[in-house]
Every structure is written in C-alpha cells, then in structure tokens.
Amino acid sequence: MYASCGCFSIGCNYLTNTLPFPTNGTIALLCVDYLSGQVGEDIFDNFGKTIQMKAKHLLIALLLFLSCNIYAQTTITGKVVKVTDGDTFNLLTKEKKQIRVRVYGIDAPERSQSFGNASRKYLASMIAGKQVTAFVTKTDRYGRKIAKVKTDSINDISFEMIKSGMAWHYSYYDNTKVYAEAEKAARAAKKGLWILPDPVNPYLYRKNR
C-alpha cells in the first residue's frame, strides 16, 4: 500500500511502497520522486543482505520521514468554553477534556495594557461558545497548545485578530508573510490598538515589567 508523509509544504516529494514477494521472501522498497519521476529501488533478502542499493534515495527518504514526524500536526476539535485574553482560550473536546490553546502567530495586549480587554472581547465574539478546529503545532512551556484556529465561518482566527488591530503579529517567533502584511495595513488604517499614539508590544511589555 502506498504511503505519503504529507508534508508538501516543507518539500516532501517522495512516495514509498513496500512490496512483498512471497516466492522468495524478498522485499522491495520503492522510492518515487514526485517532482522528477525518478525511481530508486532498494532490494533486501530475508537476512537483511543488501543486493541492490541506491543510497541517495534511501537517505533522502529517511530524512523526509524524520522531518515529517518533526513537523506533524495534531488536529483538535471542540467547543470554546473560556476566553482568557486576546490570544488564549479553553477548548472542551467531545471526551470532556479541557485543553488550553494559545492562538498561533499573534500576541495580544496583556489584560493590564490598553486594549487588553477589547482584544479579549473581540476574540470571544468570534469563538466563544462555538465549535472550533485547532491545528496544533507544538506545546509551549506552560502546557498550552500552540495552534492555528478556524471556525465554520472564519478560516484563520490569527489573521482576523491582526487585521482588526486587536493583536500584534508575533514576529519574534513567526514570519508568516500575510500576517506581517495584515499588521502593516492595520497600522496604516489605525485600526484597534493602532489608534494609540505609542502602543507597546506585549512581548516587550512582559520583559520589562
């Protein structure tokens, strides 16, 4: 059966296929490069002796396998039961487990900052009490799931928060171009927190207090 790592966005171009040959017990590992169409075939006998090897394809397949595992995403769905601030909320899964989620790529004003409460309310207006899908990229040191979030009607909560001027693009840890452009547009239009004469980046605010 064919299996693909599914990481096309980070350059995974290979398809692997393992084929058993019941007549002599030999197993062939087939590696196909999607882009060039080149095929590498590695054949091993029952005792692990290599009869034929294309080391280049085997090494690339191994590296791609490892990279796919490193960047694997977990998808969580559930109902938003609490919105803590403009970038953090609690999600209740169908198994009745609460998961704390930190919205990917944004940094909302702290509650003690100007627009902190407005940011929280704006996020709540989009997700509170609704079913959402969270595409988790990692877990941070506080145990929160860092995730891109969408609802049935909003494809990217991060983008909406930045576009409305209710959160900063978290450029210290993210380089998503559309987020950077959305912040630039919000600044120019003086939307949300950008109406302030001298808004303080939440990242710097936390470091200095």
Beta strands, then each sheet from edge to edge (+ up, - down):
strand 1: 2-4
strand 2: 14-21
strand 3: 26-33
strand 4: 39-44
strand 5: 50-52
strand 6: 74-85
strand 7: 88-92
strand 8: 98-103
strand 9: 106-107
strand 10: 131-139
strand 11: 145-150
strand 12: 168-169
sheet 1: 1+ 2- 3+ 4- 5+
sheet 2: 6+ 7- 8+ 11+ 10- 6+
sheet 3: 9+ 12-
end
